[in-house]
Amino acid sequence: MARTIVITGITRGIGRGLVEEFDRLGHKIIGCGRSVDQVSELQNALGSDHHFSAVDVTDDALVADWASKMLQAHGAPDLLINNAAIINRNSPLIDVPVSEFDAVIDINIKGVANVSRHFVPAMIERNHGVIVNLSSGWGRSTSPDVAPYCATKWAIEGLSKAMADELPSGLACVPLSPGVVNTEMLQSCFGGGADTARKPDAFAKVAAPFLLALGPKDNGQSLTVPA
């Protein structure tokens, strides 16, 4: 049966891979990204069965307006995937500029809260659905030069588990590590070393059915997409 799936950060990397795979599997996707041009390109490529919007998830008013329109047009999602995230340029914490640190925090944590704030109440009203917040191996461990990113993904683990305790029995909230995927963020950390990781399209072929199989039984569990 076709599902309605909301995904943030749809224009590249993991988000783009998931959008294309969910489309191939016949599901309806409601997505957002920051780049107007890239969002338009994706809409044109995949067609009117889906609805893609240019939205900055750090702006709560814009997210509220987007969510209101999408809920009115498409109803509550079966699956909400908070994927939008950025990473700081490799640098010791004390050398990360304030503006860069703030941007990582605002997108990776506040963006998740904003999107959840405006979509999850409709899911609660239905007592149905799964919220997946993209975490990371660096949400469960640490490495030098990526402290801001680590901080946000550790935060996502805690936020997700606390939210799981607040949900009714028909819902689930899951912090999900995608594993190692060859995205622009991975390339910014490891350069050419990222080439050995699986590409987003290969990742999505495994991740999409894994995501679709999640349910209340998984509430509050820290999970990882199978290798």
MODA-V829179 format. One record per pair of residues at least 6 apart in sequence whose C-alpha atoms are under 7 Angstrom apart, sorted by the first residue. I is the first residue (numbers start at 1). J is the second residue. D is the distance in whole Angstrom. If there is no record, write none. Layout:
BEGIN
((I/J/D) (I/J/D))
END
This chain:
BEGIN
((2/26/6) (2/27/5) (2/28/7) (3/27/5) (3/28/6) (3/78/6) (4/27/6) (4/28/5) (4/29/6) (4/77/5) (4/78/5) (4/79/7) (5/28/6) (5/29/5) (5/30/6) (5/77/6) (5/78/6) (5/79/5) (5/80/6) (6/29/6) (6/30/5) (6/31/6) (6/77/6) (6/79/6) (6/80/5) (6/81/6) (7/30/6) (7/31/5) (7/32/7) (7/80/6) (7/81/5) (7/82/6) (7/83/7) (8/31/6) (8/32/5) (8/33/6) (8/81/7) (8/82/6) (8/83/5) (8/84/5) (9/15/5) (9/32/6) (9/33/5) (9/83/6) (9/84/4) (10/16/5) (10/19/7) (10/31/6) (10/32/6) (10/33/5) (11/33/6) (11/38/6) (11/39/6) (13/183/5) (13/184/7) (13/200/6) (14/200/5) (15/83/6) (17/200/5) (17/201/5) (17/204/5) (18/204/5) (18/208/6) (19/29/7) (21/204/6) (21/205/6) (21/208/7) (22/208/7) (28/49/6) (28/50/6) (29/50/5) (29/51/7) (30/50/6) (30/51/5) (30/52/6) (31/51/6) (31/52/5) (31/53/6) (32/52/5) (32/53/5) (32/54/6) (32/55/6) (33/39/6) (33/53/7) (33/54/5) (33/55/6) (34/54/5) (34/55/5) (34/56/5) (35/54/6) (36/54/5) (39/52/6) (39/53/6) (39/54/6) (43/52/6) (55/62/7) (55/63/7) (57/63/6) (57/107/7) (57/111/5) (57/114/7) (57/115/7) (58/106/6) (58/107/6) (58/110/6) (58/111/5) (60/114/6) (63/114/7) (63/115/6) (64/118/6) (67/118/6) (67/119/6) (76/122/5) (76/123/6) (77/123/7) (77/129/7) (78/128/7) (78/129/5) (78/130/6) (79/129/6) (79/130/5) (79/131/6) (80/130/6) (80/131/5) (80/132/6) (81/131/6) (81/132/5) (81/133/6) (82/112/6) (82/132/6) (82/133/5) (82/134/6) (83/133/7) (83/134/5) (84/107/7) (84/108/7) (85/107/6) (85/108/5) (86/104/6) (86/108/7) (87/104/6) (87/149/6) (87/185/6) (88/100/7) (88/104/7) (88/146/6) (88/148/7) (88/149/7) (89/188/7) (90/145/5) (90/146/6) (90/189/6) (91/145/4) (91/146/7) (92/144/7) (92/145/5) (93/145/7) (93/147/6) (101/148/6) (104/148/7) (104/149/7) (105/152/6) (108/152/6) (109/152/6) (109/156/7) (123/129/6) (124/168/7) (127/168/7) (127/170/5) (127/171/6) (128/170/5) (128/171/5) (129/171/5) (129/172/7) (130/171/6) (130/172/5) (130/173/6) (130/215/6) (131/172/6) (131/173/5) (131/174/6) (132/173/6) (132/174/5) (132/175/6) (132/176/7) (133/156/7) (133/160/7) (133/174/6) (133/175/5) (133/176/6) (134/175/6) (134/176/5) (134/177/6) (135/153/5) (135/156/6) (135/157/7) (135/175/6) (135/176/5) (135/177/5) (136/153/6) (136/177/4) (136/178/6) (136/179/7) (137/177/6) (137/179/7) (138/150/5) (138/153/6) (139/150/6) (139/153/4) (139/154/4) (139/157/7) (140/154/6) (142/150/6) (156/175/7) (157/175/6) (160/173/6) (160/174/6) (160/175/6) (160/220/7) (161/220/5) (163/173/7) (164/172/6) (164/173/5) (164/219/6) (164/220/5) (169/216/7) (170/216/6) (171/216/5) (172/215/6) (172/216/5) (172/218/6) (172/219/4) (172/220/7) (173/219/5) (173/220/6) (174/218/7) (174/219/6) (174/220/5) (174/221/6) (174/222/6) (175/221/7) (175/222/5) (175/223/6) (176/222/6) (176/223/5) (176/224/5) (177/223/6) (177/224/5) (177/225/6) (178/224/6) (178/225/5) (179/224/6) (179/225/6) (180/197/6) (181/197/5) (181/198/5) (181/199/6) (181/200/6) (181/203/7) (182/194/6) (182/195/6) (182/197/5) (182/198/6) (182/199/5) (182/200/7) (186/194/6) (187/194/5) (207/225/6))
END
